[in-house]
Amino acid sequence: MTITQRNKPRLVLLNIDDYERLMRQSDARSVGTLDTMSRELLDEFEAAVDAYEDSDEASR
């Protein structure tokens, strides 16, 4: 299931079987947590979340 915002895909909802299959197929080197992210990548991630939040609030 795709969740949209203003007709643009924003999130995807998967059943657990599909999620687990995708995770098994993913490159383990690309999987991590916020604790294992580099500071630079974490800053980029936070900026992207903030920008998304700002755009969502502006549309209200």
Secondary structure as GFF3:
##gff-version 3
##sequence-region A 1 60
A	DSSP	beta_strand	2	5	.	.	.	ID=ss1
A	DSSP	beta_strand	8	12	.	.	.	ID=ss2
A	DSSP	alpha_helix	16	25	.	.	.	ID=ss3
A	DSSP	three_ten_helix	28	30	.	.	.	ID=ss4
A	DSSP	three_ten_helix	34	36	.	.	.	ID=ss5
A	DSSP	alpha_helix	39	58	.	.	.	ID=ss6
###
